């Protein structure tokens, strides 16, 4: 038998070494897999209110993009009470599985908490507890990842006390109310039907004393649905009626014939100035979209502008009516638009149409700050003034604009000239008054006696222009 050469012996020892190395690597990898812990899942708990009252929405989000999620759970704990709000389980790849793509990297559990769903909740503090298991091997068990969020529980509404008296209002009009709220109130004002006018601190008064200039929608026919309110950060709400007399207004209507000549006059300029407007269809099709869809968008834009109001009185005395004018259309007048004998649209006119000489100077109805000056769709060239505390005035259909945005204007200063731009059939001024973004009857604000009785008797406004 021949003896192995030294080179063969070296090759043999090398092979043994390689095999032993592979075995050790395999053992080490196996031990690592048996003992390893996967990445800790990330957990975020969010509540849609700063505090919990009658009802709040909770969302717990779990993420583990490495090996994926296994079991997740969301609980509510207060005192001796612990309830599971929601839980989920997911199939997950093992330590050595190549099927990592099948893992669930993110999941959420949503639930509603509050006195409406958990009658045992009491005022104080509760804990939201979110739990997610953690990937582990067969020789080592990892403790689950737990995140807790403490939330305040408040079940009583804020204190609300009416301070002003003699509130006489009418449908489509406006008013003022003064009241006091407790320390927990974060939002207050007047609810008239589904529309809310928010409040402001009463100038020169003690903490907690507030007031609201409020609008009564022209659609609201029941004065019992006008209430002052105060709300805390948990959504607890106190409301109280305060209106002594509500006067409904008789319905007003008109019919306007839409001619081809009118369409050819008004539609192309508005389409040219409104790139987002759909130009499809006939001039009549475009007109109906302008009169309805574009009108709604512009009114929403005015509401957004009202939120930028200055928290101080910029006006004094009664509002001015443009000189030597007669009223051509009234507030809250429902118009039926007909074309070739058929009704094609219905809208409500929410201002006063005042006619004088062509291109007559248009005065600022009262002192204020220019919020907007330029093209405004259905109103054509327009100016909007902020008079403070959510009170705005709009001047529409102007042939020319004389002021710029941000400019301060005095009562009676010229803001432009009357015209027939936008959806105007002839030269006139469209005057519209907004309270916190809602159109109200301008006639009230043109009346010195009404302002004295309904606004100045409750608020520190000056009646001398």
FENRAFEN-V950249 format. One record per residue. RES is the residue in one letter. SS is DSSP state (2 for helix, 1 for strand, 0 for the rest). PHI is phi in radians with two decimals (* if undefined). OMEGA is omega in whole degrees, 0 to 359 (none if undefined). Layout:
res = (RES;RES)
ss = (SS;SS)
phi = (PHI;PHI)
omega = (OMEGA;OMEGA)
This chain:
res = (X;X;X;X;X;X;X;X;X;X;X;X;X;X;X;X;X;X;X;X;X;X;X;X;X;X;X;X;X;X;X;X;X;X;X;X;X;X;X;X;X;X;X;X;X;X;X;X;X;X;X;X;X;X;X;X;X;X;X;X;X;X;X;X;X;X;X;X;X;X;X;X;X;X;X;X;X;X;X;X;X;X;X;X;X;X;X;X;X;X;X;X;X;X;X;X;X;X;X;X;X;X;X;X;X;X;X;X;X;X;X;X;X;X;X;X;X;X;X;X;X;X;X;X;X;X;X;X;X;X;X;X;X;X;X;X;X;X;X;X;X;X;X;X;X;X;X;X;X;X;X;X;X;X;X;X;X;X;X;X;X;X;X;X;X;X;X;X;X;X;X;X;X;X;X;X;X;X;X;X;X;X;X;X;X;X;X;X;X;X;X;X;X;X;X;X;X;X;X;X;X;X;X;X;X;X;X;X;X;X;X;X;X;X;X;X;X;X;X;X;X;X;X;X;X;X;X;X;X;X;X;X;X;X;X;X;X;X;X;X;X;X;X;X;X;X;X;X;X;X;X;X;X;X;X;X;X;X;X;X;X;X;X;X;X;X;X;X;X;X;X;X;X;X;X;X;X;X;X;X;X;X;X;X;X;X;X;X;X;X;X;X;X;X;X;X;X;X;X;X;X;X;X;X;X;X;X;X;X;X;X;X;X;X;X;X;X;X;X;X;X;X;X;X;X;X;X;X;X;X;X;X;X;X;X;X;X;X;X;X;X;X;X;X;X;X;X;X;X;X;X;X;X;X;X;X;X;X;X;X;X;X;X;X;X;X;X;X;X;X;X;X;X;X;X;X;X;X;X;X;X;X;X;X;X;X;X;X;X;X;X;X;X;X;X;X;X;X;X;X;X;X;X;X;X;X;X;X;X;X;X;X;X;X;X;X;X;X;X;X;X;X;X;X;X;X;X;X;X;X;X;X;X;X;X;X;X;X;X;X;X;X;X;X;X;X;X;X;X;X;X;X;X;X;X;X;X;X;X;X;X;X;X;X;X)
ss = (0;0;0;0;0;2;2;2;2;2;2;2;2;2;2;2;2;2;2;2;2;2;2;2;2;2;2;2;2;2;2;2;2;2;2;0;1;0;0;0;0;1;1;1;1;1;1;0;0;0;1;1;0;0;0;1;1;1;1;1;1;1;1;0;0;0;0;0;0;0;1;1;1;1;1;1;1;1;0;0;1;1;1;1;1;1;1;1;1;0;0;0;0;0;0;0;0;0;0;2;2;2;0;0;0;1;1;1;1;1;1;1;1;0;0;0;0;0;0;0;0;0;0;1;1;1;1;1;1;1;1;1;0;0;0;1;0;0;0;0;0;0;0;0;1;1;1;1;1;1;1;1;1;0;0;0;0;0;0;1;1;1;0;0;0;0;0;1;1;1;0;0;0;1;1;1;1;1;1;1;1;0;0;0;1;1;1;1;1;1;1;1;0;0;1;1;1;1;0;1;1;0;0;0;0;0;0;0;1;1;1;1;1;1;1;0;0;0;0;0;0;0;2;2;2;1;1;1;1;1;1;1;0;0;0;0;1;1;1;1;1;0;0;0;1;1;1;0;0;0;0;1;1;1;1;1;1;0;0;2;2;2;2;2;2;2;2;2;2;2;2;2;2;0;0;0;0;0;0;0;0;0;2;2;2;2;2;2;2;2;2;2;2;2;2;2;2;2;2;2;2;2;2;2;2;2;0;0;0;0;0;0;0;0;0;0;0;0;0;0;0;0;0;0;0;1;1;1;1;0;0;0;1;1;1;1;1;1;1;0;0;1;1;1;1;1;1;1;1;0;0;1;1;1;1;0;0;0;0;0;1;1;1;0;0;0;0;1;1;1;1;1;1;1;1;0;2;2;2;0;1;1;1;1;1;1;0;0;0;0;1;1;1;1;1;1;1;1;0;1;1;0;0;0;0;0;0;1;1;0;0;0;0;1;1;1;1;0;1;0;0;0;0;0;0;0;0;1;1;1;1;1;1;1;1;0;0;1;1;1;0;2;2;2;2;0;0;2;2;2;2;2;2;2;2;2;0;0;0;0;0;0;0;0;0)
phi = (*;-1.44;-1.45;-1.21;-1.27;-1.06;-1.22;-1.15;-1.08;-1.13;-1.10;-1.12;-1.08;-1.12;-1.14;-1.06;-1.08;-1.12;-1.13;-1.09;-1.09;-1.12;-1.12;-1.12;-1.10;-1.11;-1.10;-1.11;-1.15;-1.13;-1.12;-1.10;-1.16;-1.30;-1.79;-1.19;-2.00;-1.30;-1.01;-1.27;-1.06;-1.60;-2.30;-2.25;-1.92;-2.21;-2.12;-1.35;-2.30;-1.11;-2.44;-1.88;-2.21;-1.22;-2.75;-2.58;-1.72;-2.05;-2.28;-1.89;-1.94;-2.05;-2.38;-2.72;-1.31;-1.32;-1.72;1.65;-1.56;-1.91;-1.92;-2.30;-2.65;-2.20;-2.23;-2.03;-2.24;-2.63;1.04;-1.55;-1.65;-2.41;-2.23;-1.52;-1.44;3.11;-2.65;-2.50;-2.24;-2.34;-1.20;-2.44;-1.13;-1.39;-1.07;-1.99;-1.29;-1.44;-1.53;-1.16;-1.14;-1.45;-1.23;-1.64;-1.45;-2.58;-2.68;-2.43;-2.17;-1.97;-2.75;-1.96;-2.15;2.44;-1.11;-1.19;-1.92;-2.13;-1.12;-1.41;-1.05;-2.19;-1.12;2.41;-2.42;-2.26;-2.15;-1.72;-2.09;-1.97;-2.24;-2.37;-1.28;-2.17;-1.04;-2.56;-1.62;-1.19;-1.74;-2.60;-1.82;-1.58;-1.17;-1.14;-1.52;-2.19;-2.17;-2.07;-2.26;-1.55;-2.25;-1.34;-1.98;-2.20;-2.10;-1.81;-1.23;-1.14;-1.22;-2.45;-2.36;-1.36;-1.92;-1.48;-2.31;1.00;-1.85;-1.93;-2.31;-2.39;-0.98;1.43;-1.74;-2.44;-3.01;-2.41;-2.50;-2.08;-2.67;-2.13;-2.12;-1.38;-1.13;-1.46;-1.25;-2.02;-2.68;-2.73;2.80;-2.22;-1.82;-2.09;1.18;-1.68;-1.81;-2.04;-1.88;-1.41;-1.75;-2.35;-1.06;-1.28;-1.00;1.31;-1.78;-1.25;-1.02;1.64;-1.52;-2.37;-2.51;-2.42;-1.44;-2.13;-1.85;-1.95;-0.95;-1.11;-1.39;-1.46;-1.85;-2.09;-1.18;-1.22;-1.71;-1.97;-2.51;-1.46;-2.43;-2.47;-2.36;-1.74;-1.31;-1.68;1.54;-1.19;-2.37;-1.93;-2.32;-2.61;-1.33;-2.55;-1.35;-1.49;-2.58;-2.08;-1.91;-1.27;-1.88;-1.12;-1.18;-2.10;-2.53;-2.71;-2.10;-2.10;-1.47;-1.72;-1.76;-1.10;-1.10;-1.14;-1.07;-1.15;-1.41;-1.68;-1.22;-0.99;-1.09;-1.21;-1.07;-1.11;-1.58;-2.24;-1.02;-1.36;-1.34;-1.22;-1.57;-1.23;1.49;-1.34;-1.03;-1.15;-1.02;-1.14;-1.07;-1.10;-1.14;-1.14;-1.27;-1.95;-1.11;-1.16;-1.01;-1.11;-1.14;-1.21;-1.13;-1.15;-1.15;-1.13;-1.04;-1.13;-1.10;-1.07;-1.22;-1.68;-1.03;-1.41;-1.46;-2.83;-1.37;-1.71;-1.96;-2.69;1.26;-1.17;-1.36;-1.57;-1.63;-0.92;-1.11;0.97;-2.06;-2.10;-1.37;-1.81;-2.67;-1.78;-1.30;1.02;-1.66;-1.40;-1.91;-1.76;-1.74;-1.99;-2.38;0.91;1.52;-2.14;-1.33;-1.93;-2.92;-2.39;-2.51;-1.92;-1.40;-2.02;-2.79;-1.97;-1.74;-2.04;-1.97;-2.51;-1.33;-1.07;1.01;-1.28;-1.13;-1.86;-1.54;-1.13;-1.11;-2.84;-1.16;-3.11;-2.07;-1.30;-1.48;-2.61;-2.64;2.76;-1.44;-2.42;0.98;-1.09;-1.52;1.11;-1.21;-2.54;-2.26;-2.14;-1.91;-1.71;-1.82;1.71;0.95;1.49;-1.64;-2.16;-2.25;-2.10;-2.17;-1.98;1.21;-1.21;-1.45;-2.61;-1.97;-1.90;-2.25;-2.13;-1.04;1.58;-1.28;-1.60;-2.18;-1.57;-1.00;1.58;-1.17;-1.27;-1.83;2.99;-2.24;-1.07;-2.90;-2.40;-1.48;1.28;-1.65;-1.65;-1.48;-2.77;-1.17;-2.95;-1.89;-1.74;-1.83;-2.28;-1.99;-2.08;-2.04;0.96;1.59;-1.85;-1.18;-2.26;-1.18;-1.11;-0.98;-1.05;-1.30;-1.51;-1.83;-1.07;-1.15;-1.12;-1.10;-1.07;-1.33;-1.90;-2.04;-1.17;-1.26;-2.08;-2.16;-1.40;-1.82;-1.68;-1.62;-1.67;-1.06)
omega = (183;179;179;177;179;180;178;178;179;178;179;178;179;179;178;180;180;181;178;179;179;179;180;178;180;178;180;180;178;179;177;179;181;184;190;171;177;179;178;176;175;182;176;178;180;176;186;175;177;179;183;176;180;183;176;180;180;175;173;181;182;177;174;186;182;181;178;182;174;179;177;184;176;182;172;184;170;181;181;182;172;178;176;180;179;176;181;175;183;172;183;180;178;186;185;184;175;186;183;181;180;183;176;185;183;177;178;175;180;180;175;178;180;184;181;182;177;186;182;180;177;181;182;184;174;182;170;183;178;184;175;177;183;181;180;179;183;181;180;180;181;174;179;176;182;176;179;176;179;181;176;177;178;187;180;180;179;175;182;182;179;181;182;183;174;180;180;186;177;181;181;183;182;178;178;179;179;183;179;179;178;186;184;182;176;181;180;180;182;173;176;188;178;182;181;173;185;185;177;174;180;183;177;184;180;178;180;178;187;177;175;160;187;178;173;183;180;180;186;183;183;182;178;181;175;187;172;184;172;186;177;185;175;181;175;191;172;178;178;175;182;184;179;181;177;182;176;181;178;180;177;181;179;176;181;178;179;182;177;179;178;179;181;181;191;188;184;179;180;178;180;182;185;184;183;182;178;183;184;174;181;175;178;177;180;180;181;178;178;186;182;185;182;177;181;180;181;178;175;178;178;177;178;178;182;180;179;183;175;181;175;179;178;186;174;178;180;177;184;168;178;187;173;181;172;182;178;178;185;178;178;177;180;185;172;181;182;177;182;173;180;180;181;180;173;178;179;179;190;176;174;172;184;184;177;174;178;178;179;178;180;181;169;183;176;181;180;180;182;176;184;174;182;183;184;171;184;180;183;174;187;174;175;179;172;179;177;177;174;180;182;171;182;180;188;178;184;173;179;178;186;184;178;182;181;182;174;181;179;175;179;178;181;177;180;178;180;182;183;179;183;181;180;177;180;183;175;174;170;179;181;179;179;169;181;175;180;180;177;185;180;183;179;185;175;186;182;180;180;180;179;185;190;182;185;178;183;186;182;176;182;180;176;182;none)
